[in-house]
Amino acid sequence: MAQRLLVIVGPTATGKTDAGALLAEALGGEIVSADSMQVYRGMDIGTAKPTAEQRSRVPHHVIDVRNPDQPFSVAEYRDLADAALSDIWSRGRQPILVGGSGLYIRAVLEEMDFGNVPPDPALRRTLAEEAKRVGARALHRRLAEADPEAAGGIHPNDEKRIIRALEVSRSAKRPGASRQQLDRDRRARYNTRKFGLALPREELYRRIEARVEAMIERGLVAEVAGLLERGYGEHLVAMKGLGYAQIAPHVRGQASLKDAVARLKRDTRRFAKRQLTWFRADPGIEWVDVMAVGGPVGVAASVRRRWEEQ
């Protein structure tokens, strides 16, 4: 029997980090992050990394493993996560995979083949040049028309993954091809139990707005300014992430703070909606109503009870 792995997923602002830390303390566990942005050093506020206090209480893995200008792939993430899981199990501890990056989570939980469609350098150059002219979001809209299932799992600013999905979709010339390319051999790799955190849409959006305001108060503008000063330009994949793509124009004097914050709130709401679409498509997720159980403490208690009943 494969090792037992507990997984906490859900849209942004549902309290995954807090609930995961409480659950880890209760189970004698450690957290393996499944967040595509928390891998970058120096990007703390905008990625909502666990606090220093949380990280002192519970070990967290696969956080701060790359500089913002270093490339990072799903396959690399899978290797790091696998190593962390093996290490945690070897010490008799319980790993808990926590995050909202659906593809990263799937890469850990299921056998996936990332390479059957070979790269097409000419097409990539064409799409990259087009992205410079019209923006990654325009390419994302095209992907949504060609392969809505794949587009639902990719952020509109993630130019690299949008181009790859268009490349795969065009090569296969059938709906769902880019998702199928990533899902060709979906055998389970671990004995997994997945729990999803759910909130009513209105409450989720309220929390997103409050979260963005809190990020601004904590110094998100200064964090983005510092990254730009160190030469981490807006062309980098890391700097296209939520919080950074929206605030950078304000730092450069191209947008007011009010407009930048409004755009960040809007884009975060849209991102949460895509996350929810991704996770709702997974019938293996057991959903927990965050409000019904009373927040992170209740979530941790509910998940622990169900986990130990298995």
C-alpha positions as CSV (number, residue, x, y, z in Angstrom):
1,M,0.0,0.0,0.0
2,A,1.3,3.4,-0.9
3,Q,2.1,6.0,1.8
4,R,-0.9,8.0,3.0
5,L,-0.9,11.6,1.9
6,L,-3.3,14.2,3.2
7,V,-4.1,17.1,0.8
8,I,-5.8,20.4,1.4
9,V,-6.9,22.4,-1.7
10,G,-9.2,25.3,-2.6
11,P,-9.3,28.8,-4.0
12,T,-7.2,31.6,-2.7
13,A,-8.4,33.2,0.6
14,T,-10.2,30.2,1.9
15,G,-7.8,29.7,4.8
16,K,-5.7,26.8,3.5
17,T,-2.5,28.0,5.1
18,D,-3.9,28.5,8.6
19,A,-5.9,25.2,8.5
20,G,-3.0,23.3,7.2
21,A,-0.7,24.5,9.9
22,L,-3.2,23.7,12.7
23,L,-3.8,20.3,11.2
24,A,0.0,19.6,11.0
25,E,0.4,20.4,14.6
26,A,-2.5,18.1,15.5
27,L,-1.2,15.2,13.5
28,G,2.5,15.6,14.0
29,G,2.9,16.6,10.4
30,E,4.8,18.9,8.0
31,I,3.5,21.0,5.1
32,V,4.6,20.6,1.5
33,S,3.5,23.7,-0.4
34,A,1.7,23.3,-3.7
35,D,1.8,27.0,-4.7
36,S,3.5,28.0,-8.0
37,M,4.5,31.4,-6.7
38,Q,5.7,30.6,-3.2
39,V,8.7,28.9,-4.7
40,Y,10.3,32.3,-5.4
41,R,12.6,34.0,-2.9
42,G,11.8,37.6,-1.9
43,M,8.2,37.3,-3.0
44,D,6.5,37.0,0.3
45,I,3.6,39.4,0.7
46,G,2.1,39.0,-2.7
47,T,2.3,35.2,-2.6
48,A,0.8,35.1,0.9
49,K,3.6,32.8,2.2
50,P,3.2,31.3,5.7
51,T,4.3,33.7,8.3
52,A,7.6,33.3,10.2
53,E,5.6,32.3,13.2
54,Q,3.8,29.5,11.3
55,R,7.0,28.3,9.8
56,S,8.6,28.1,13.3
57,R,5.7,26.0,14.5
58,V,5.4,23.7,11.5
59,P,8.1,22.9,8.9
60,H,7.1,24.0,5.4
61,H,8.8,22.6,2.3
62,V,9.2,23.7,-1.4
63,I,9.1,27.4,-0.5
64,D,11.9,29.8,-1.4
65,V,13.7,27.4,-3.8
66,R,14.3,29.7,-6.7
67,N,15.2,33.3,-7.4
68,P,12.5,35.2,-9.4
69,D,14.7,35.1,-12.6
70,Q,15.3,31.4,-12.4
71,P,13.1,29.1,-14.6
72,F,10.9,26.6,-12.8
73,S,8.8,23.9,-14.2
74,V,6.0,21.6,-13.1
75,A,8.4,18.7,-13.5
76,E,10.9,20.3,-11.2
77,Y,8.3,21.0,-8.6
78,R,7.2,17.4,-8.7
79,D,10.8,16.2,-8.0
80,L,11.2,18.6,-5.1
81,A,7.8,17.7,-3.6
82,D,8.6,14.0,-4.0
83,A,11.9,14.4,-2.2
84,A,10.2,16.3,0.6
85,L,7.4,13.7,1.0
86,S,10.0,10.9,1.2
87,D,12.0,12.8,3.8
88,I,8.9,13.5,6.0
89,W,7.7,9.9,5.8
90,S,11.2,8.6,6.6
91,R,11.2,10.5,9.9
92,G,7.8,9.1,10.9
93,R,6.0,12.3,10.3
94,Q,2.7,13.0,8.3
95,P,3.1,15.1,5.2
96,I,0.2,17.4,4.2
97,L,0.2,18.8,0.7
98,V,-1.4,22.3,0.9
99,G,-2.0,24.7,-1.9
100,G,-4.1,26.1,-4.7
101,S,-2.0,25.4,-7.8
102,G,-4.1,22.6,-9.4
103,L,-1.6,21.4,-11.9
104,Y,1.2,21.2,-9.3
105,I,-1.1,19.1,-7.0
106,R,-2.0,16.8,-9.9
107,A,1.7,16.4,-10.9
108,V,2.4,15.1,-7.4
109,L,-0.6,12.9,-7.0
110,E,-0.8,11.3,-10.5
111,E,1.6,9.9,-13.1
112,M,1.8,12.5,-15.8
113,D,3.6,12.6,-19.1
114,F,4.8,16.1,-20.0
115,G,6.7,15.4,-23.1
116,N,4.8,13.5,-25.9
117,V,4.2,16.6,-28.0
118,P,7.6,17.9,-28.9
119,P,8.4,21.7,-28.7
120,D,7.8,23.7,-31.9
121,P,10.4,26.5,-31.7
122,A,9.0,28.4,-34.7
123,L,5.5,28.4,-33.3
124,R,6.7,29.4,-29.9
125,R,8.6,32.4,-31.4
126,T,5.5,33.5,-33.2
127,L,3.3,33.2,-30.2
128,A,5.9,35.0,-28.0
129,E,6.1,37.9,-30.5
130,E,2.3,38.0,-30.6
131,A,2.2,38.1,-26.8
132,K,4.5,41.2,-26.9
133,R,2.1,42.9,-29.2
134,V,-1.3,42.1,-27.7
135,G,-0.5,40.7,-24.3
136,A,-0.7,37.2,-22.7
137,R,-4.3,37.7,-21.9
138,A,-5.2,37.8,-25.6
139,L,-3.5,34.5,-26.1
140,H,-5.3,33.1,-23.1
141,R,-8.6,34.1,-24.6
142,R,-7.6,32.3,-27.8
143,L,-6.7,29.2,-25.7
144,A,-10.1,29.4,-23.9
145,E,-11.8,29.2,-27.3
146,A,-9.7,26.3,-28.5
147,D,-9.4,24.4,-25.3
148,P,-11.4,25.8,-22.4
149,E,-10.6,23.0,-20.1
150,A,-6.9,23.7,-20.3
151,A,-7.4,27.5,-20.1
152,G,-9.3,27.1,-16.9
153,G,-6.2,25.9,-15.1
154,I,-3.8,28.5,-16.4
155,H,-3.5,32.1,-15.2
156,P,-4.1,34.7,-18.0
157,N,-0.7,36.2,-17.2
158,D,1.2,33.0,-17.4
159,E,2.6,33.5,-20.9
160,K,4.9,30.4,-20.8
161,R,2.2,27.9,-20.0
162,I,-0.3,29.6,-22.3
163,I,2.1,29.2,-25.2
164,R,2.8,25.6,-24.3
165,A,-0.9,24.8,-24.1
166,L,-1.6,26.4,-27.5
167,E,1.3,24.5,-28.9
168,V,0.0,21.2,-27.7
169,S,-3.6,22.0,-28.6
170,R,-2.6,23.0,-32.1
171,S,-0.5,19.9,-32.6
172,A,-3.3,17.5,-31.5
173,K,-6.1,19.6,-33.2
174,R,-8.9,18.3,-30.9
175,P,-10.7,19.8,-27.9
176,G,-9.1,19.0,-24.5
177,A,-5.7,18.1,-26.1
178,S,-3.5,20.2,-23.9
179,R,-5.1,18.9,-20.8
180,Q,-5.0,15.4,-22.1
181,Q,-1.3,15.8,-22.9
182,L,-0.7,16.5,-19.2
183,D,-3.1,13.7,-18.1
184,R,-2.1,10.9,-20.4
185,D,-1.3,8.4,-17.7
186,R,-3.1,9.4,-14.6
187,R,-2.3,6.5,-12.2
188,A,-2.3,7.5,-8.5
189,R,1.2,7.8,-7.1
190,Y,0.2,7.9,-3.4
191,N,-2.6,6.7,-1.1
192,T,-4.3,10.1,-1.1
193,R,-7.2,11.7,0.6
194,K,-8.1,15.2,-0.6
195,F,-10.1,17.9,1.2
196,G,-11.3,21.1,-0.4
197,L,-12.1,24.3,1.4
198,A,-15.3,26.0,0.2
199,L,-16.9,29.3,0.9
200,P,-20.0,31.0,-0.5
201,R,-19.0,33.2,-3.5
202,E,-20.0,36.4,-1.8
203,E,-17.9,35.6,1.3
204,L,-15.0,34.4,-0.8
205,Y,-14.9,37.7,-2.7
206,R,-15.2,39.7,0.6
207,R,-12.2,37.8,1.9
208,I,-10.2,38.4,-1.3
209,E,-10.8,42.2,-1.0
210,A,-9.8,42.2,2.6
211,R,-6.7,40.1,1.8
212,V,-5.6,42.5,-0.9
213,E,-6.1,45.5,1.5
214,A,-4.0,43.7,4.1
215,M,-1.2,43.0,1.6
216,I,-1.0,46.7,0.8
217,E,-0.9,47.5,4.5
218,R,1.9,45.0,5.0
219,G,4.0,46.6,2.3
220,L,3.3,44.9,-1.0
221,V,4.1,48.1,-2.9
222,A,7.6,48.3,-1.3
223,E,8.1,44.5,-2.0
224,V,7.4,45.0,-5.7
225,A,9.5,48.1,-5.9
226,G,12.4,46.2,-4.3
227,L,12.1,43.4,-6.8
228,L,12.1,45.9,-9.7
229,E,15.1,47.7,-8.2
230,R,17.0,44.4,-8.1
231,G,16.5,43.9,-11.8
232,Y,13.6,41.5,-11.7
233,G,11.6,42.9,-14.6
234,E,8.0,42.5,-15.6
235,H,9.0,40.2,-18.4
236,L,9.8,37.4,-15.9
237,V,7.2,34.7,-15.3
238,A,7.5,35.3,-11.6
239,M,6.7,39.0,-12.0
240,K,3.6,38.2,-14.0
241,G,2.0,36.6,-10.9
242,L,-0.9,38.0,-8.9
243,G,0.1,41.1,-6.9
244,Y,3.2,41.8,-8.9
245,A,1.8,42.3,-12.4
246,Q,-0.9,44.6,-11.0
247,I,1.3,46.7,-8.6
248,A,4.4,47.1,-10.9
249,P,2.7,49.7,-13.2
250,H,1.9,51.8,-10.1
251,V,5.6,51.5,-8.9
252,R,6.7,52.7,-12.4
253,G,4.3,55.7,-12.2
254,Q,2.0,54.3,-14.9
255,A,-1.1,53.7,-12.7
256,S,-2.5,55.1,-9.5
257,L,-2.5,53.0,-6.4
258,K,-6.3,53.0,-6.4
259,D,-6.4,51.6,-9.9
260,A,-3.7,49.1,-9.2
261,V,-5.5,47.8,-6.1
262,A,-8.8,47.6,-8.0
263,R,-7.2,45.6,-10.8
264,L,-5.6,43.2,-8.2
265,K,-8.9,42.6,-6.5
266,R,-10.6,41.9,-9.9
267,D,-7.8,39.6,-11.1
268,T,-7.8,37.7,-7.8
269,R,-11.5,37.1,-8.0
270,R,-11.1,35.8,-11.5
271,F,-8.2,33.6,-10.4
272,A,-10.3,32.2,-7.5
273,K,-13.1,31.4,-9.9
274,R,-10.7,29.4,-12.2
275,Q,-9.3,27.6,-9.2
276,L,-12.7,26.6,-8.1
277,T,-13.6,25.4,-11.6
278,W,-10.4,23.2,-11.6
279,F,-11.0,21.7,-8.2
280,R,-14.8,21.2,-8.7
281,A,-14.0,19.0,-11.7
282,D,-12.2,16.5,-9.3
283,P,-14.7,14.0,-7.9
284,G,-12.1,12.8,-5.4
285,I,-12.2,16.0,-3.3
286,E,-14.2,16.0,-0.1
287,W,-15.5,19.5,0.5
288,V,-15.5,21.3,3.8
289,D,-17.8,24.3,4.3
290,V,-15.4,26.7,6.0
291,M,-18.1,28.9,7.5
292,A,-20.2,26.0,8.7
293,V,-17.3,24.6,10.8
294,G,-16.2,27.9,12.1
295,G,-13.0,28.8,10.2
296,P,-9.5,27.3,10.2
297,V,-9.8,25.7,13.7
298,G,-13.0,24.0,12.7
299,V,-11.6,23.0,9.4
300,A,-8.6,21.4,11.0
301,A,-10.8,19.5,13.5
302,S,-13.2,18.4,10.8
303,V,-10.5,17.1,8.5
304,R,-8.6,15.4,11.3
305,R,-11.7,13.6,12.4
306,R,-12.5,12.4,8.9
307,W,-8.8,11.5,8.2
308,E,-8.5,9.4,11.4
309,E,-11.7,7.6,10.6
310,Q,-10.3,6.2,7.4
